[in-house]
């Protein structure tokens, strides 16, 4: 697999699911967000087995996570609406709302994982 972002960068840890400090141990048990959140949610992630870095949330994390989650959800809603509007301009508004709602609910684990 070709890696565009080199090891040692924080973005590398986010994209490839590694410890933010040593970048050798997985942060989530699996790379699939649906399996981590919906199927086998262990709750507390604990700490890194390699460097003993304790995974704990900083005080301002929830504010940042709230804004990022809102932005991603609005982006998904607008993108789905544009696609439904481009392919079928005569679609009823309630059908569009239900398609957008279904898309947001389906992609929730991906937004949560990010």
N, C-alpha and C positions, 0 to 999 in steps of 0.2 A: 504494500500500500504506500502510495506516495504521500509524504507529509509536507504540506505547504507551510505550516507553522512549526518552527523548530522547538525542541525541548528547552525548557528554561524560561519560557514566556508564560504569563498567566493565562493568556488566551488559549494556549496549548492545553492547560489543565481543564479549562471549561469545555472545550470542544471534544477532547479525547477522554474525558472522564477520569482524570488522575488527581492525586493528592496535590494541593496547591503549593506545598513546601518542597517535597522531594520528587514529585512527579514520577514515581515508580509503582505506587499502589493505587488500585481503583478506588474512586470515591463512592460510587454507587456499586452495588453487587453485580448488576448486569448493565449493558449498554442500552438495552431496550427500555424506554421510559414506561411503557404499558406494563411490563413485568415488574418493574420496581415499585410503581405506585399502586396499581390496581390488583395485581395478583399476589405478590409477596412483599408487602411493606413491613420491613422490620422496625420501623419507627426511628430509634436513635441510631445514627451512623457510627457513633463511638469515636475511634481514633485510627490513624494510619498505623498499620502493622510494621512498616519499615522505619519511620522516623518518630513515631509516637506523637504526631501532631494531632491535638484534640480538635475535632470538628465541632465548633460552637459558633453560634450566630452572634454577630456584632449587634450593638444596640440599634443602629440605624438601618439594619438589613431589611426590616419589614417595610419601611417606607420606600426604599429603592425597589424591592421586589414587587410592591403594589404598583408602582408607576410602570415598571417594565412589563408586568403582566397585563396591565390595562392597555398599554401601547401595542403589545403583540395581539391581544384580543381584538382591538379596534382594527388593526391592520388585516387580520384574518377576515373579519366581518366585511370590510370594504372590498377586499380582494374577491371574496365569494360573491358579493353583490354585483360587482363589475362583471364577473364571469357569467353569472345568471342573466344579467341584463344584456350582455353582448350576444349570447346564444339564443335568448328568447325574450324579445322586447315586450311581448304581450302577456307575460306571466303575471298572475294576480299577486298583489302585495303580500297576502297571507302565506302564499306558497313560498315567496322569496324569504319572508321572515322565518318560516319553518326550516328552509334549507340552510339559512345562515345559522340558526340556533343549533341545528343538528351538527353542522361543521364545527362550531365552537365547542360543543360538548364532546364531540369525537376527538378533537385536537387538544383538549384540556390537559391530558398527561404530558404531551410534548411541551406545552407552554409551562407547566409546572416543573418539568425536568430542566428546562433552560434556566 
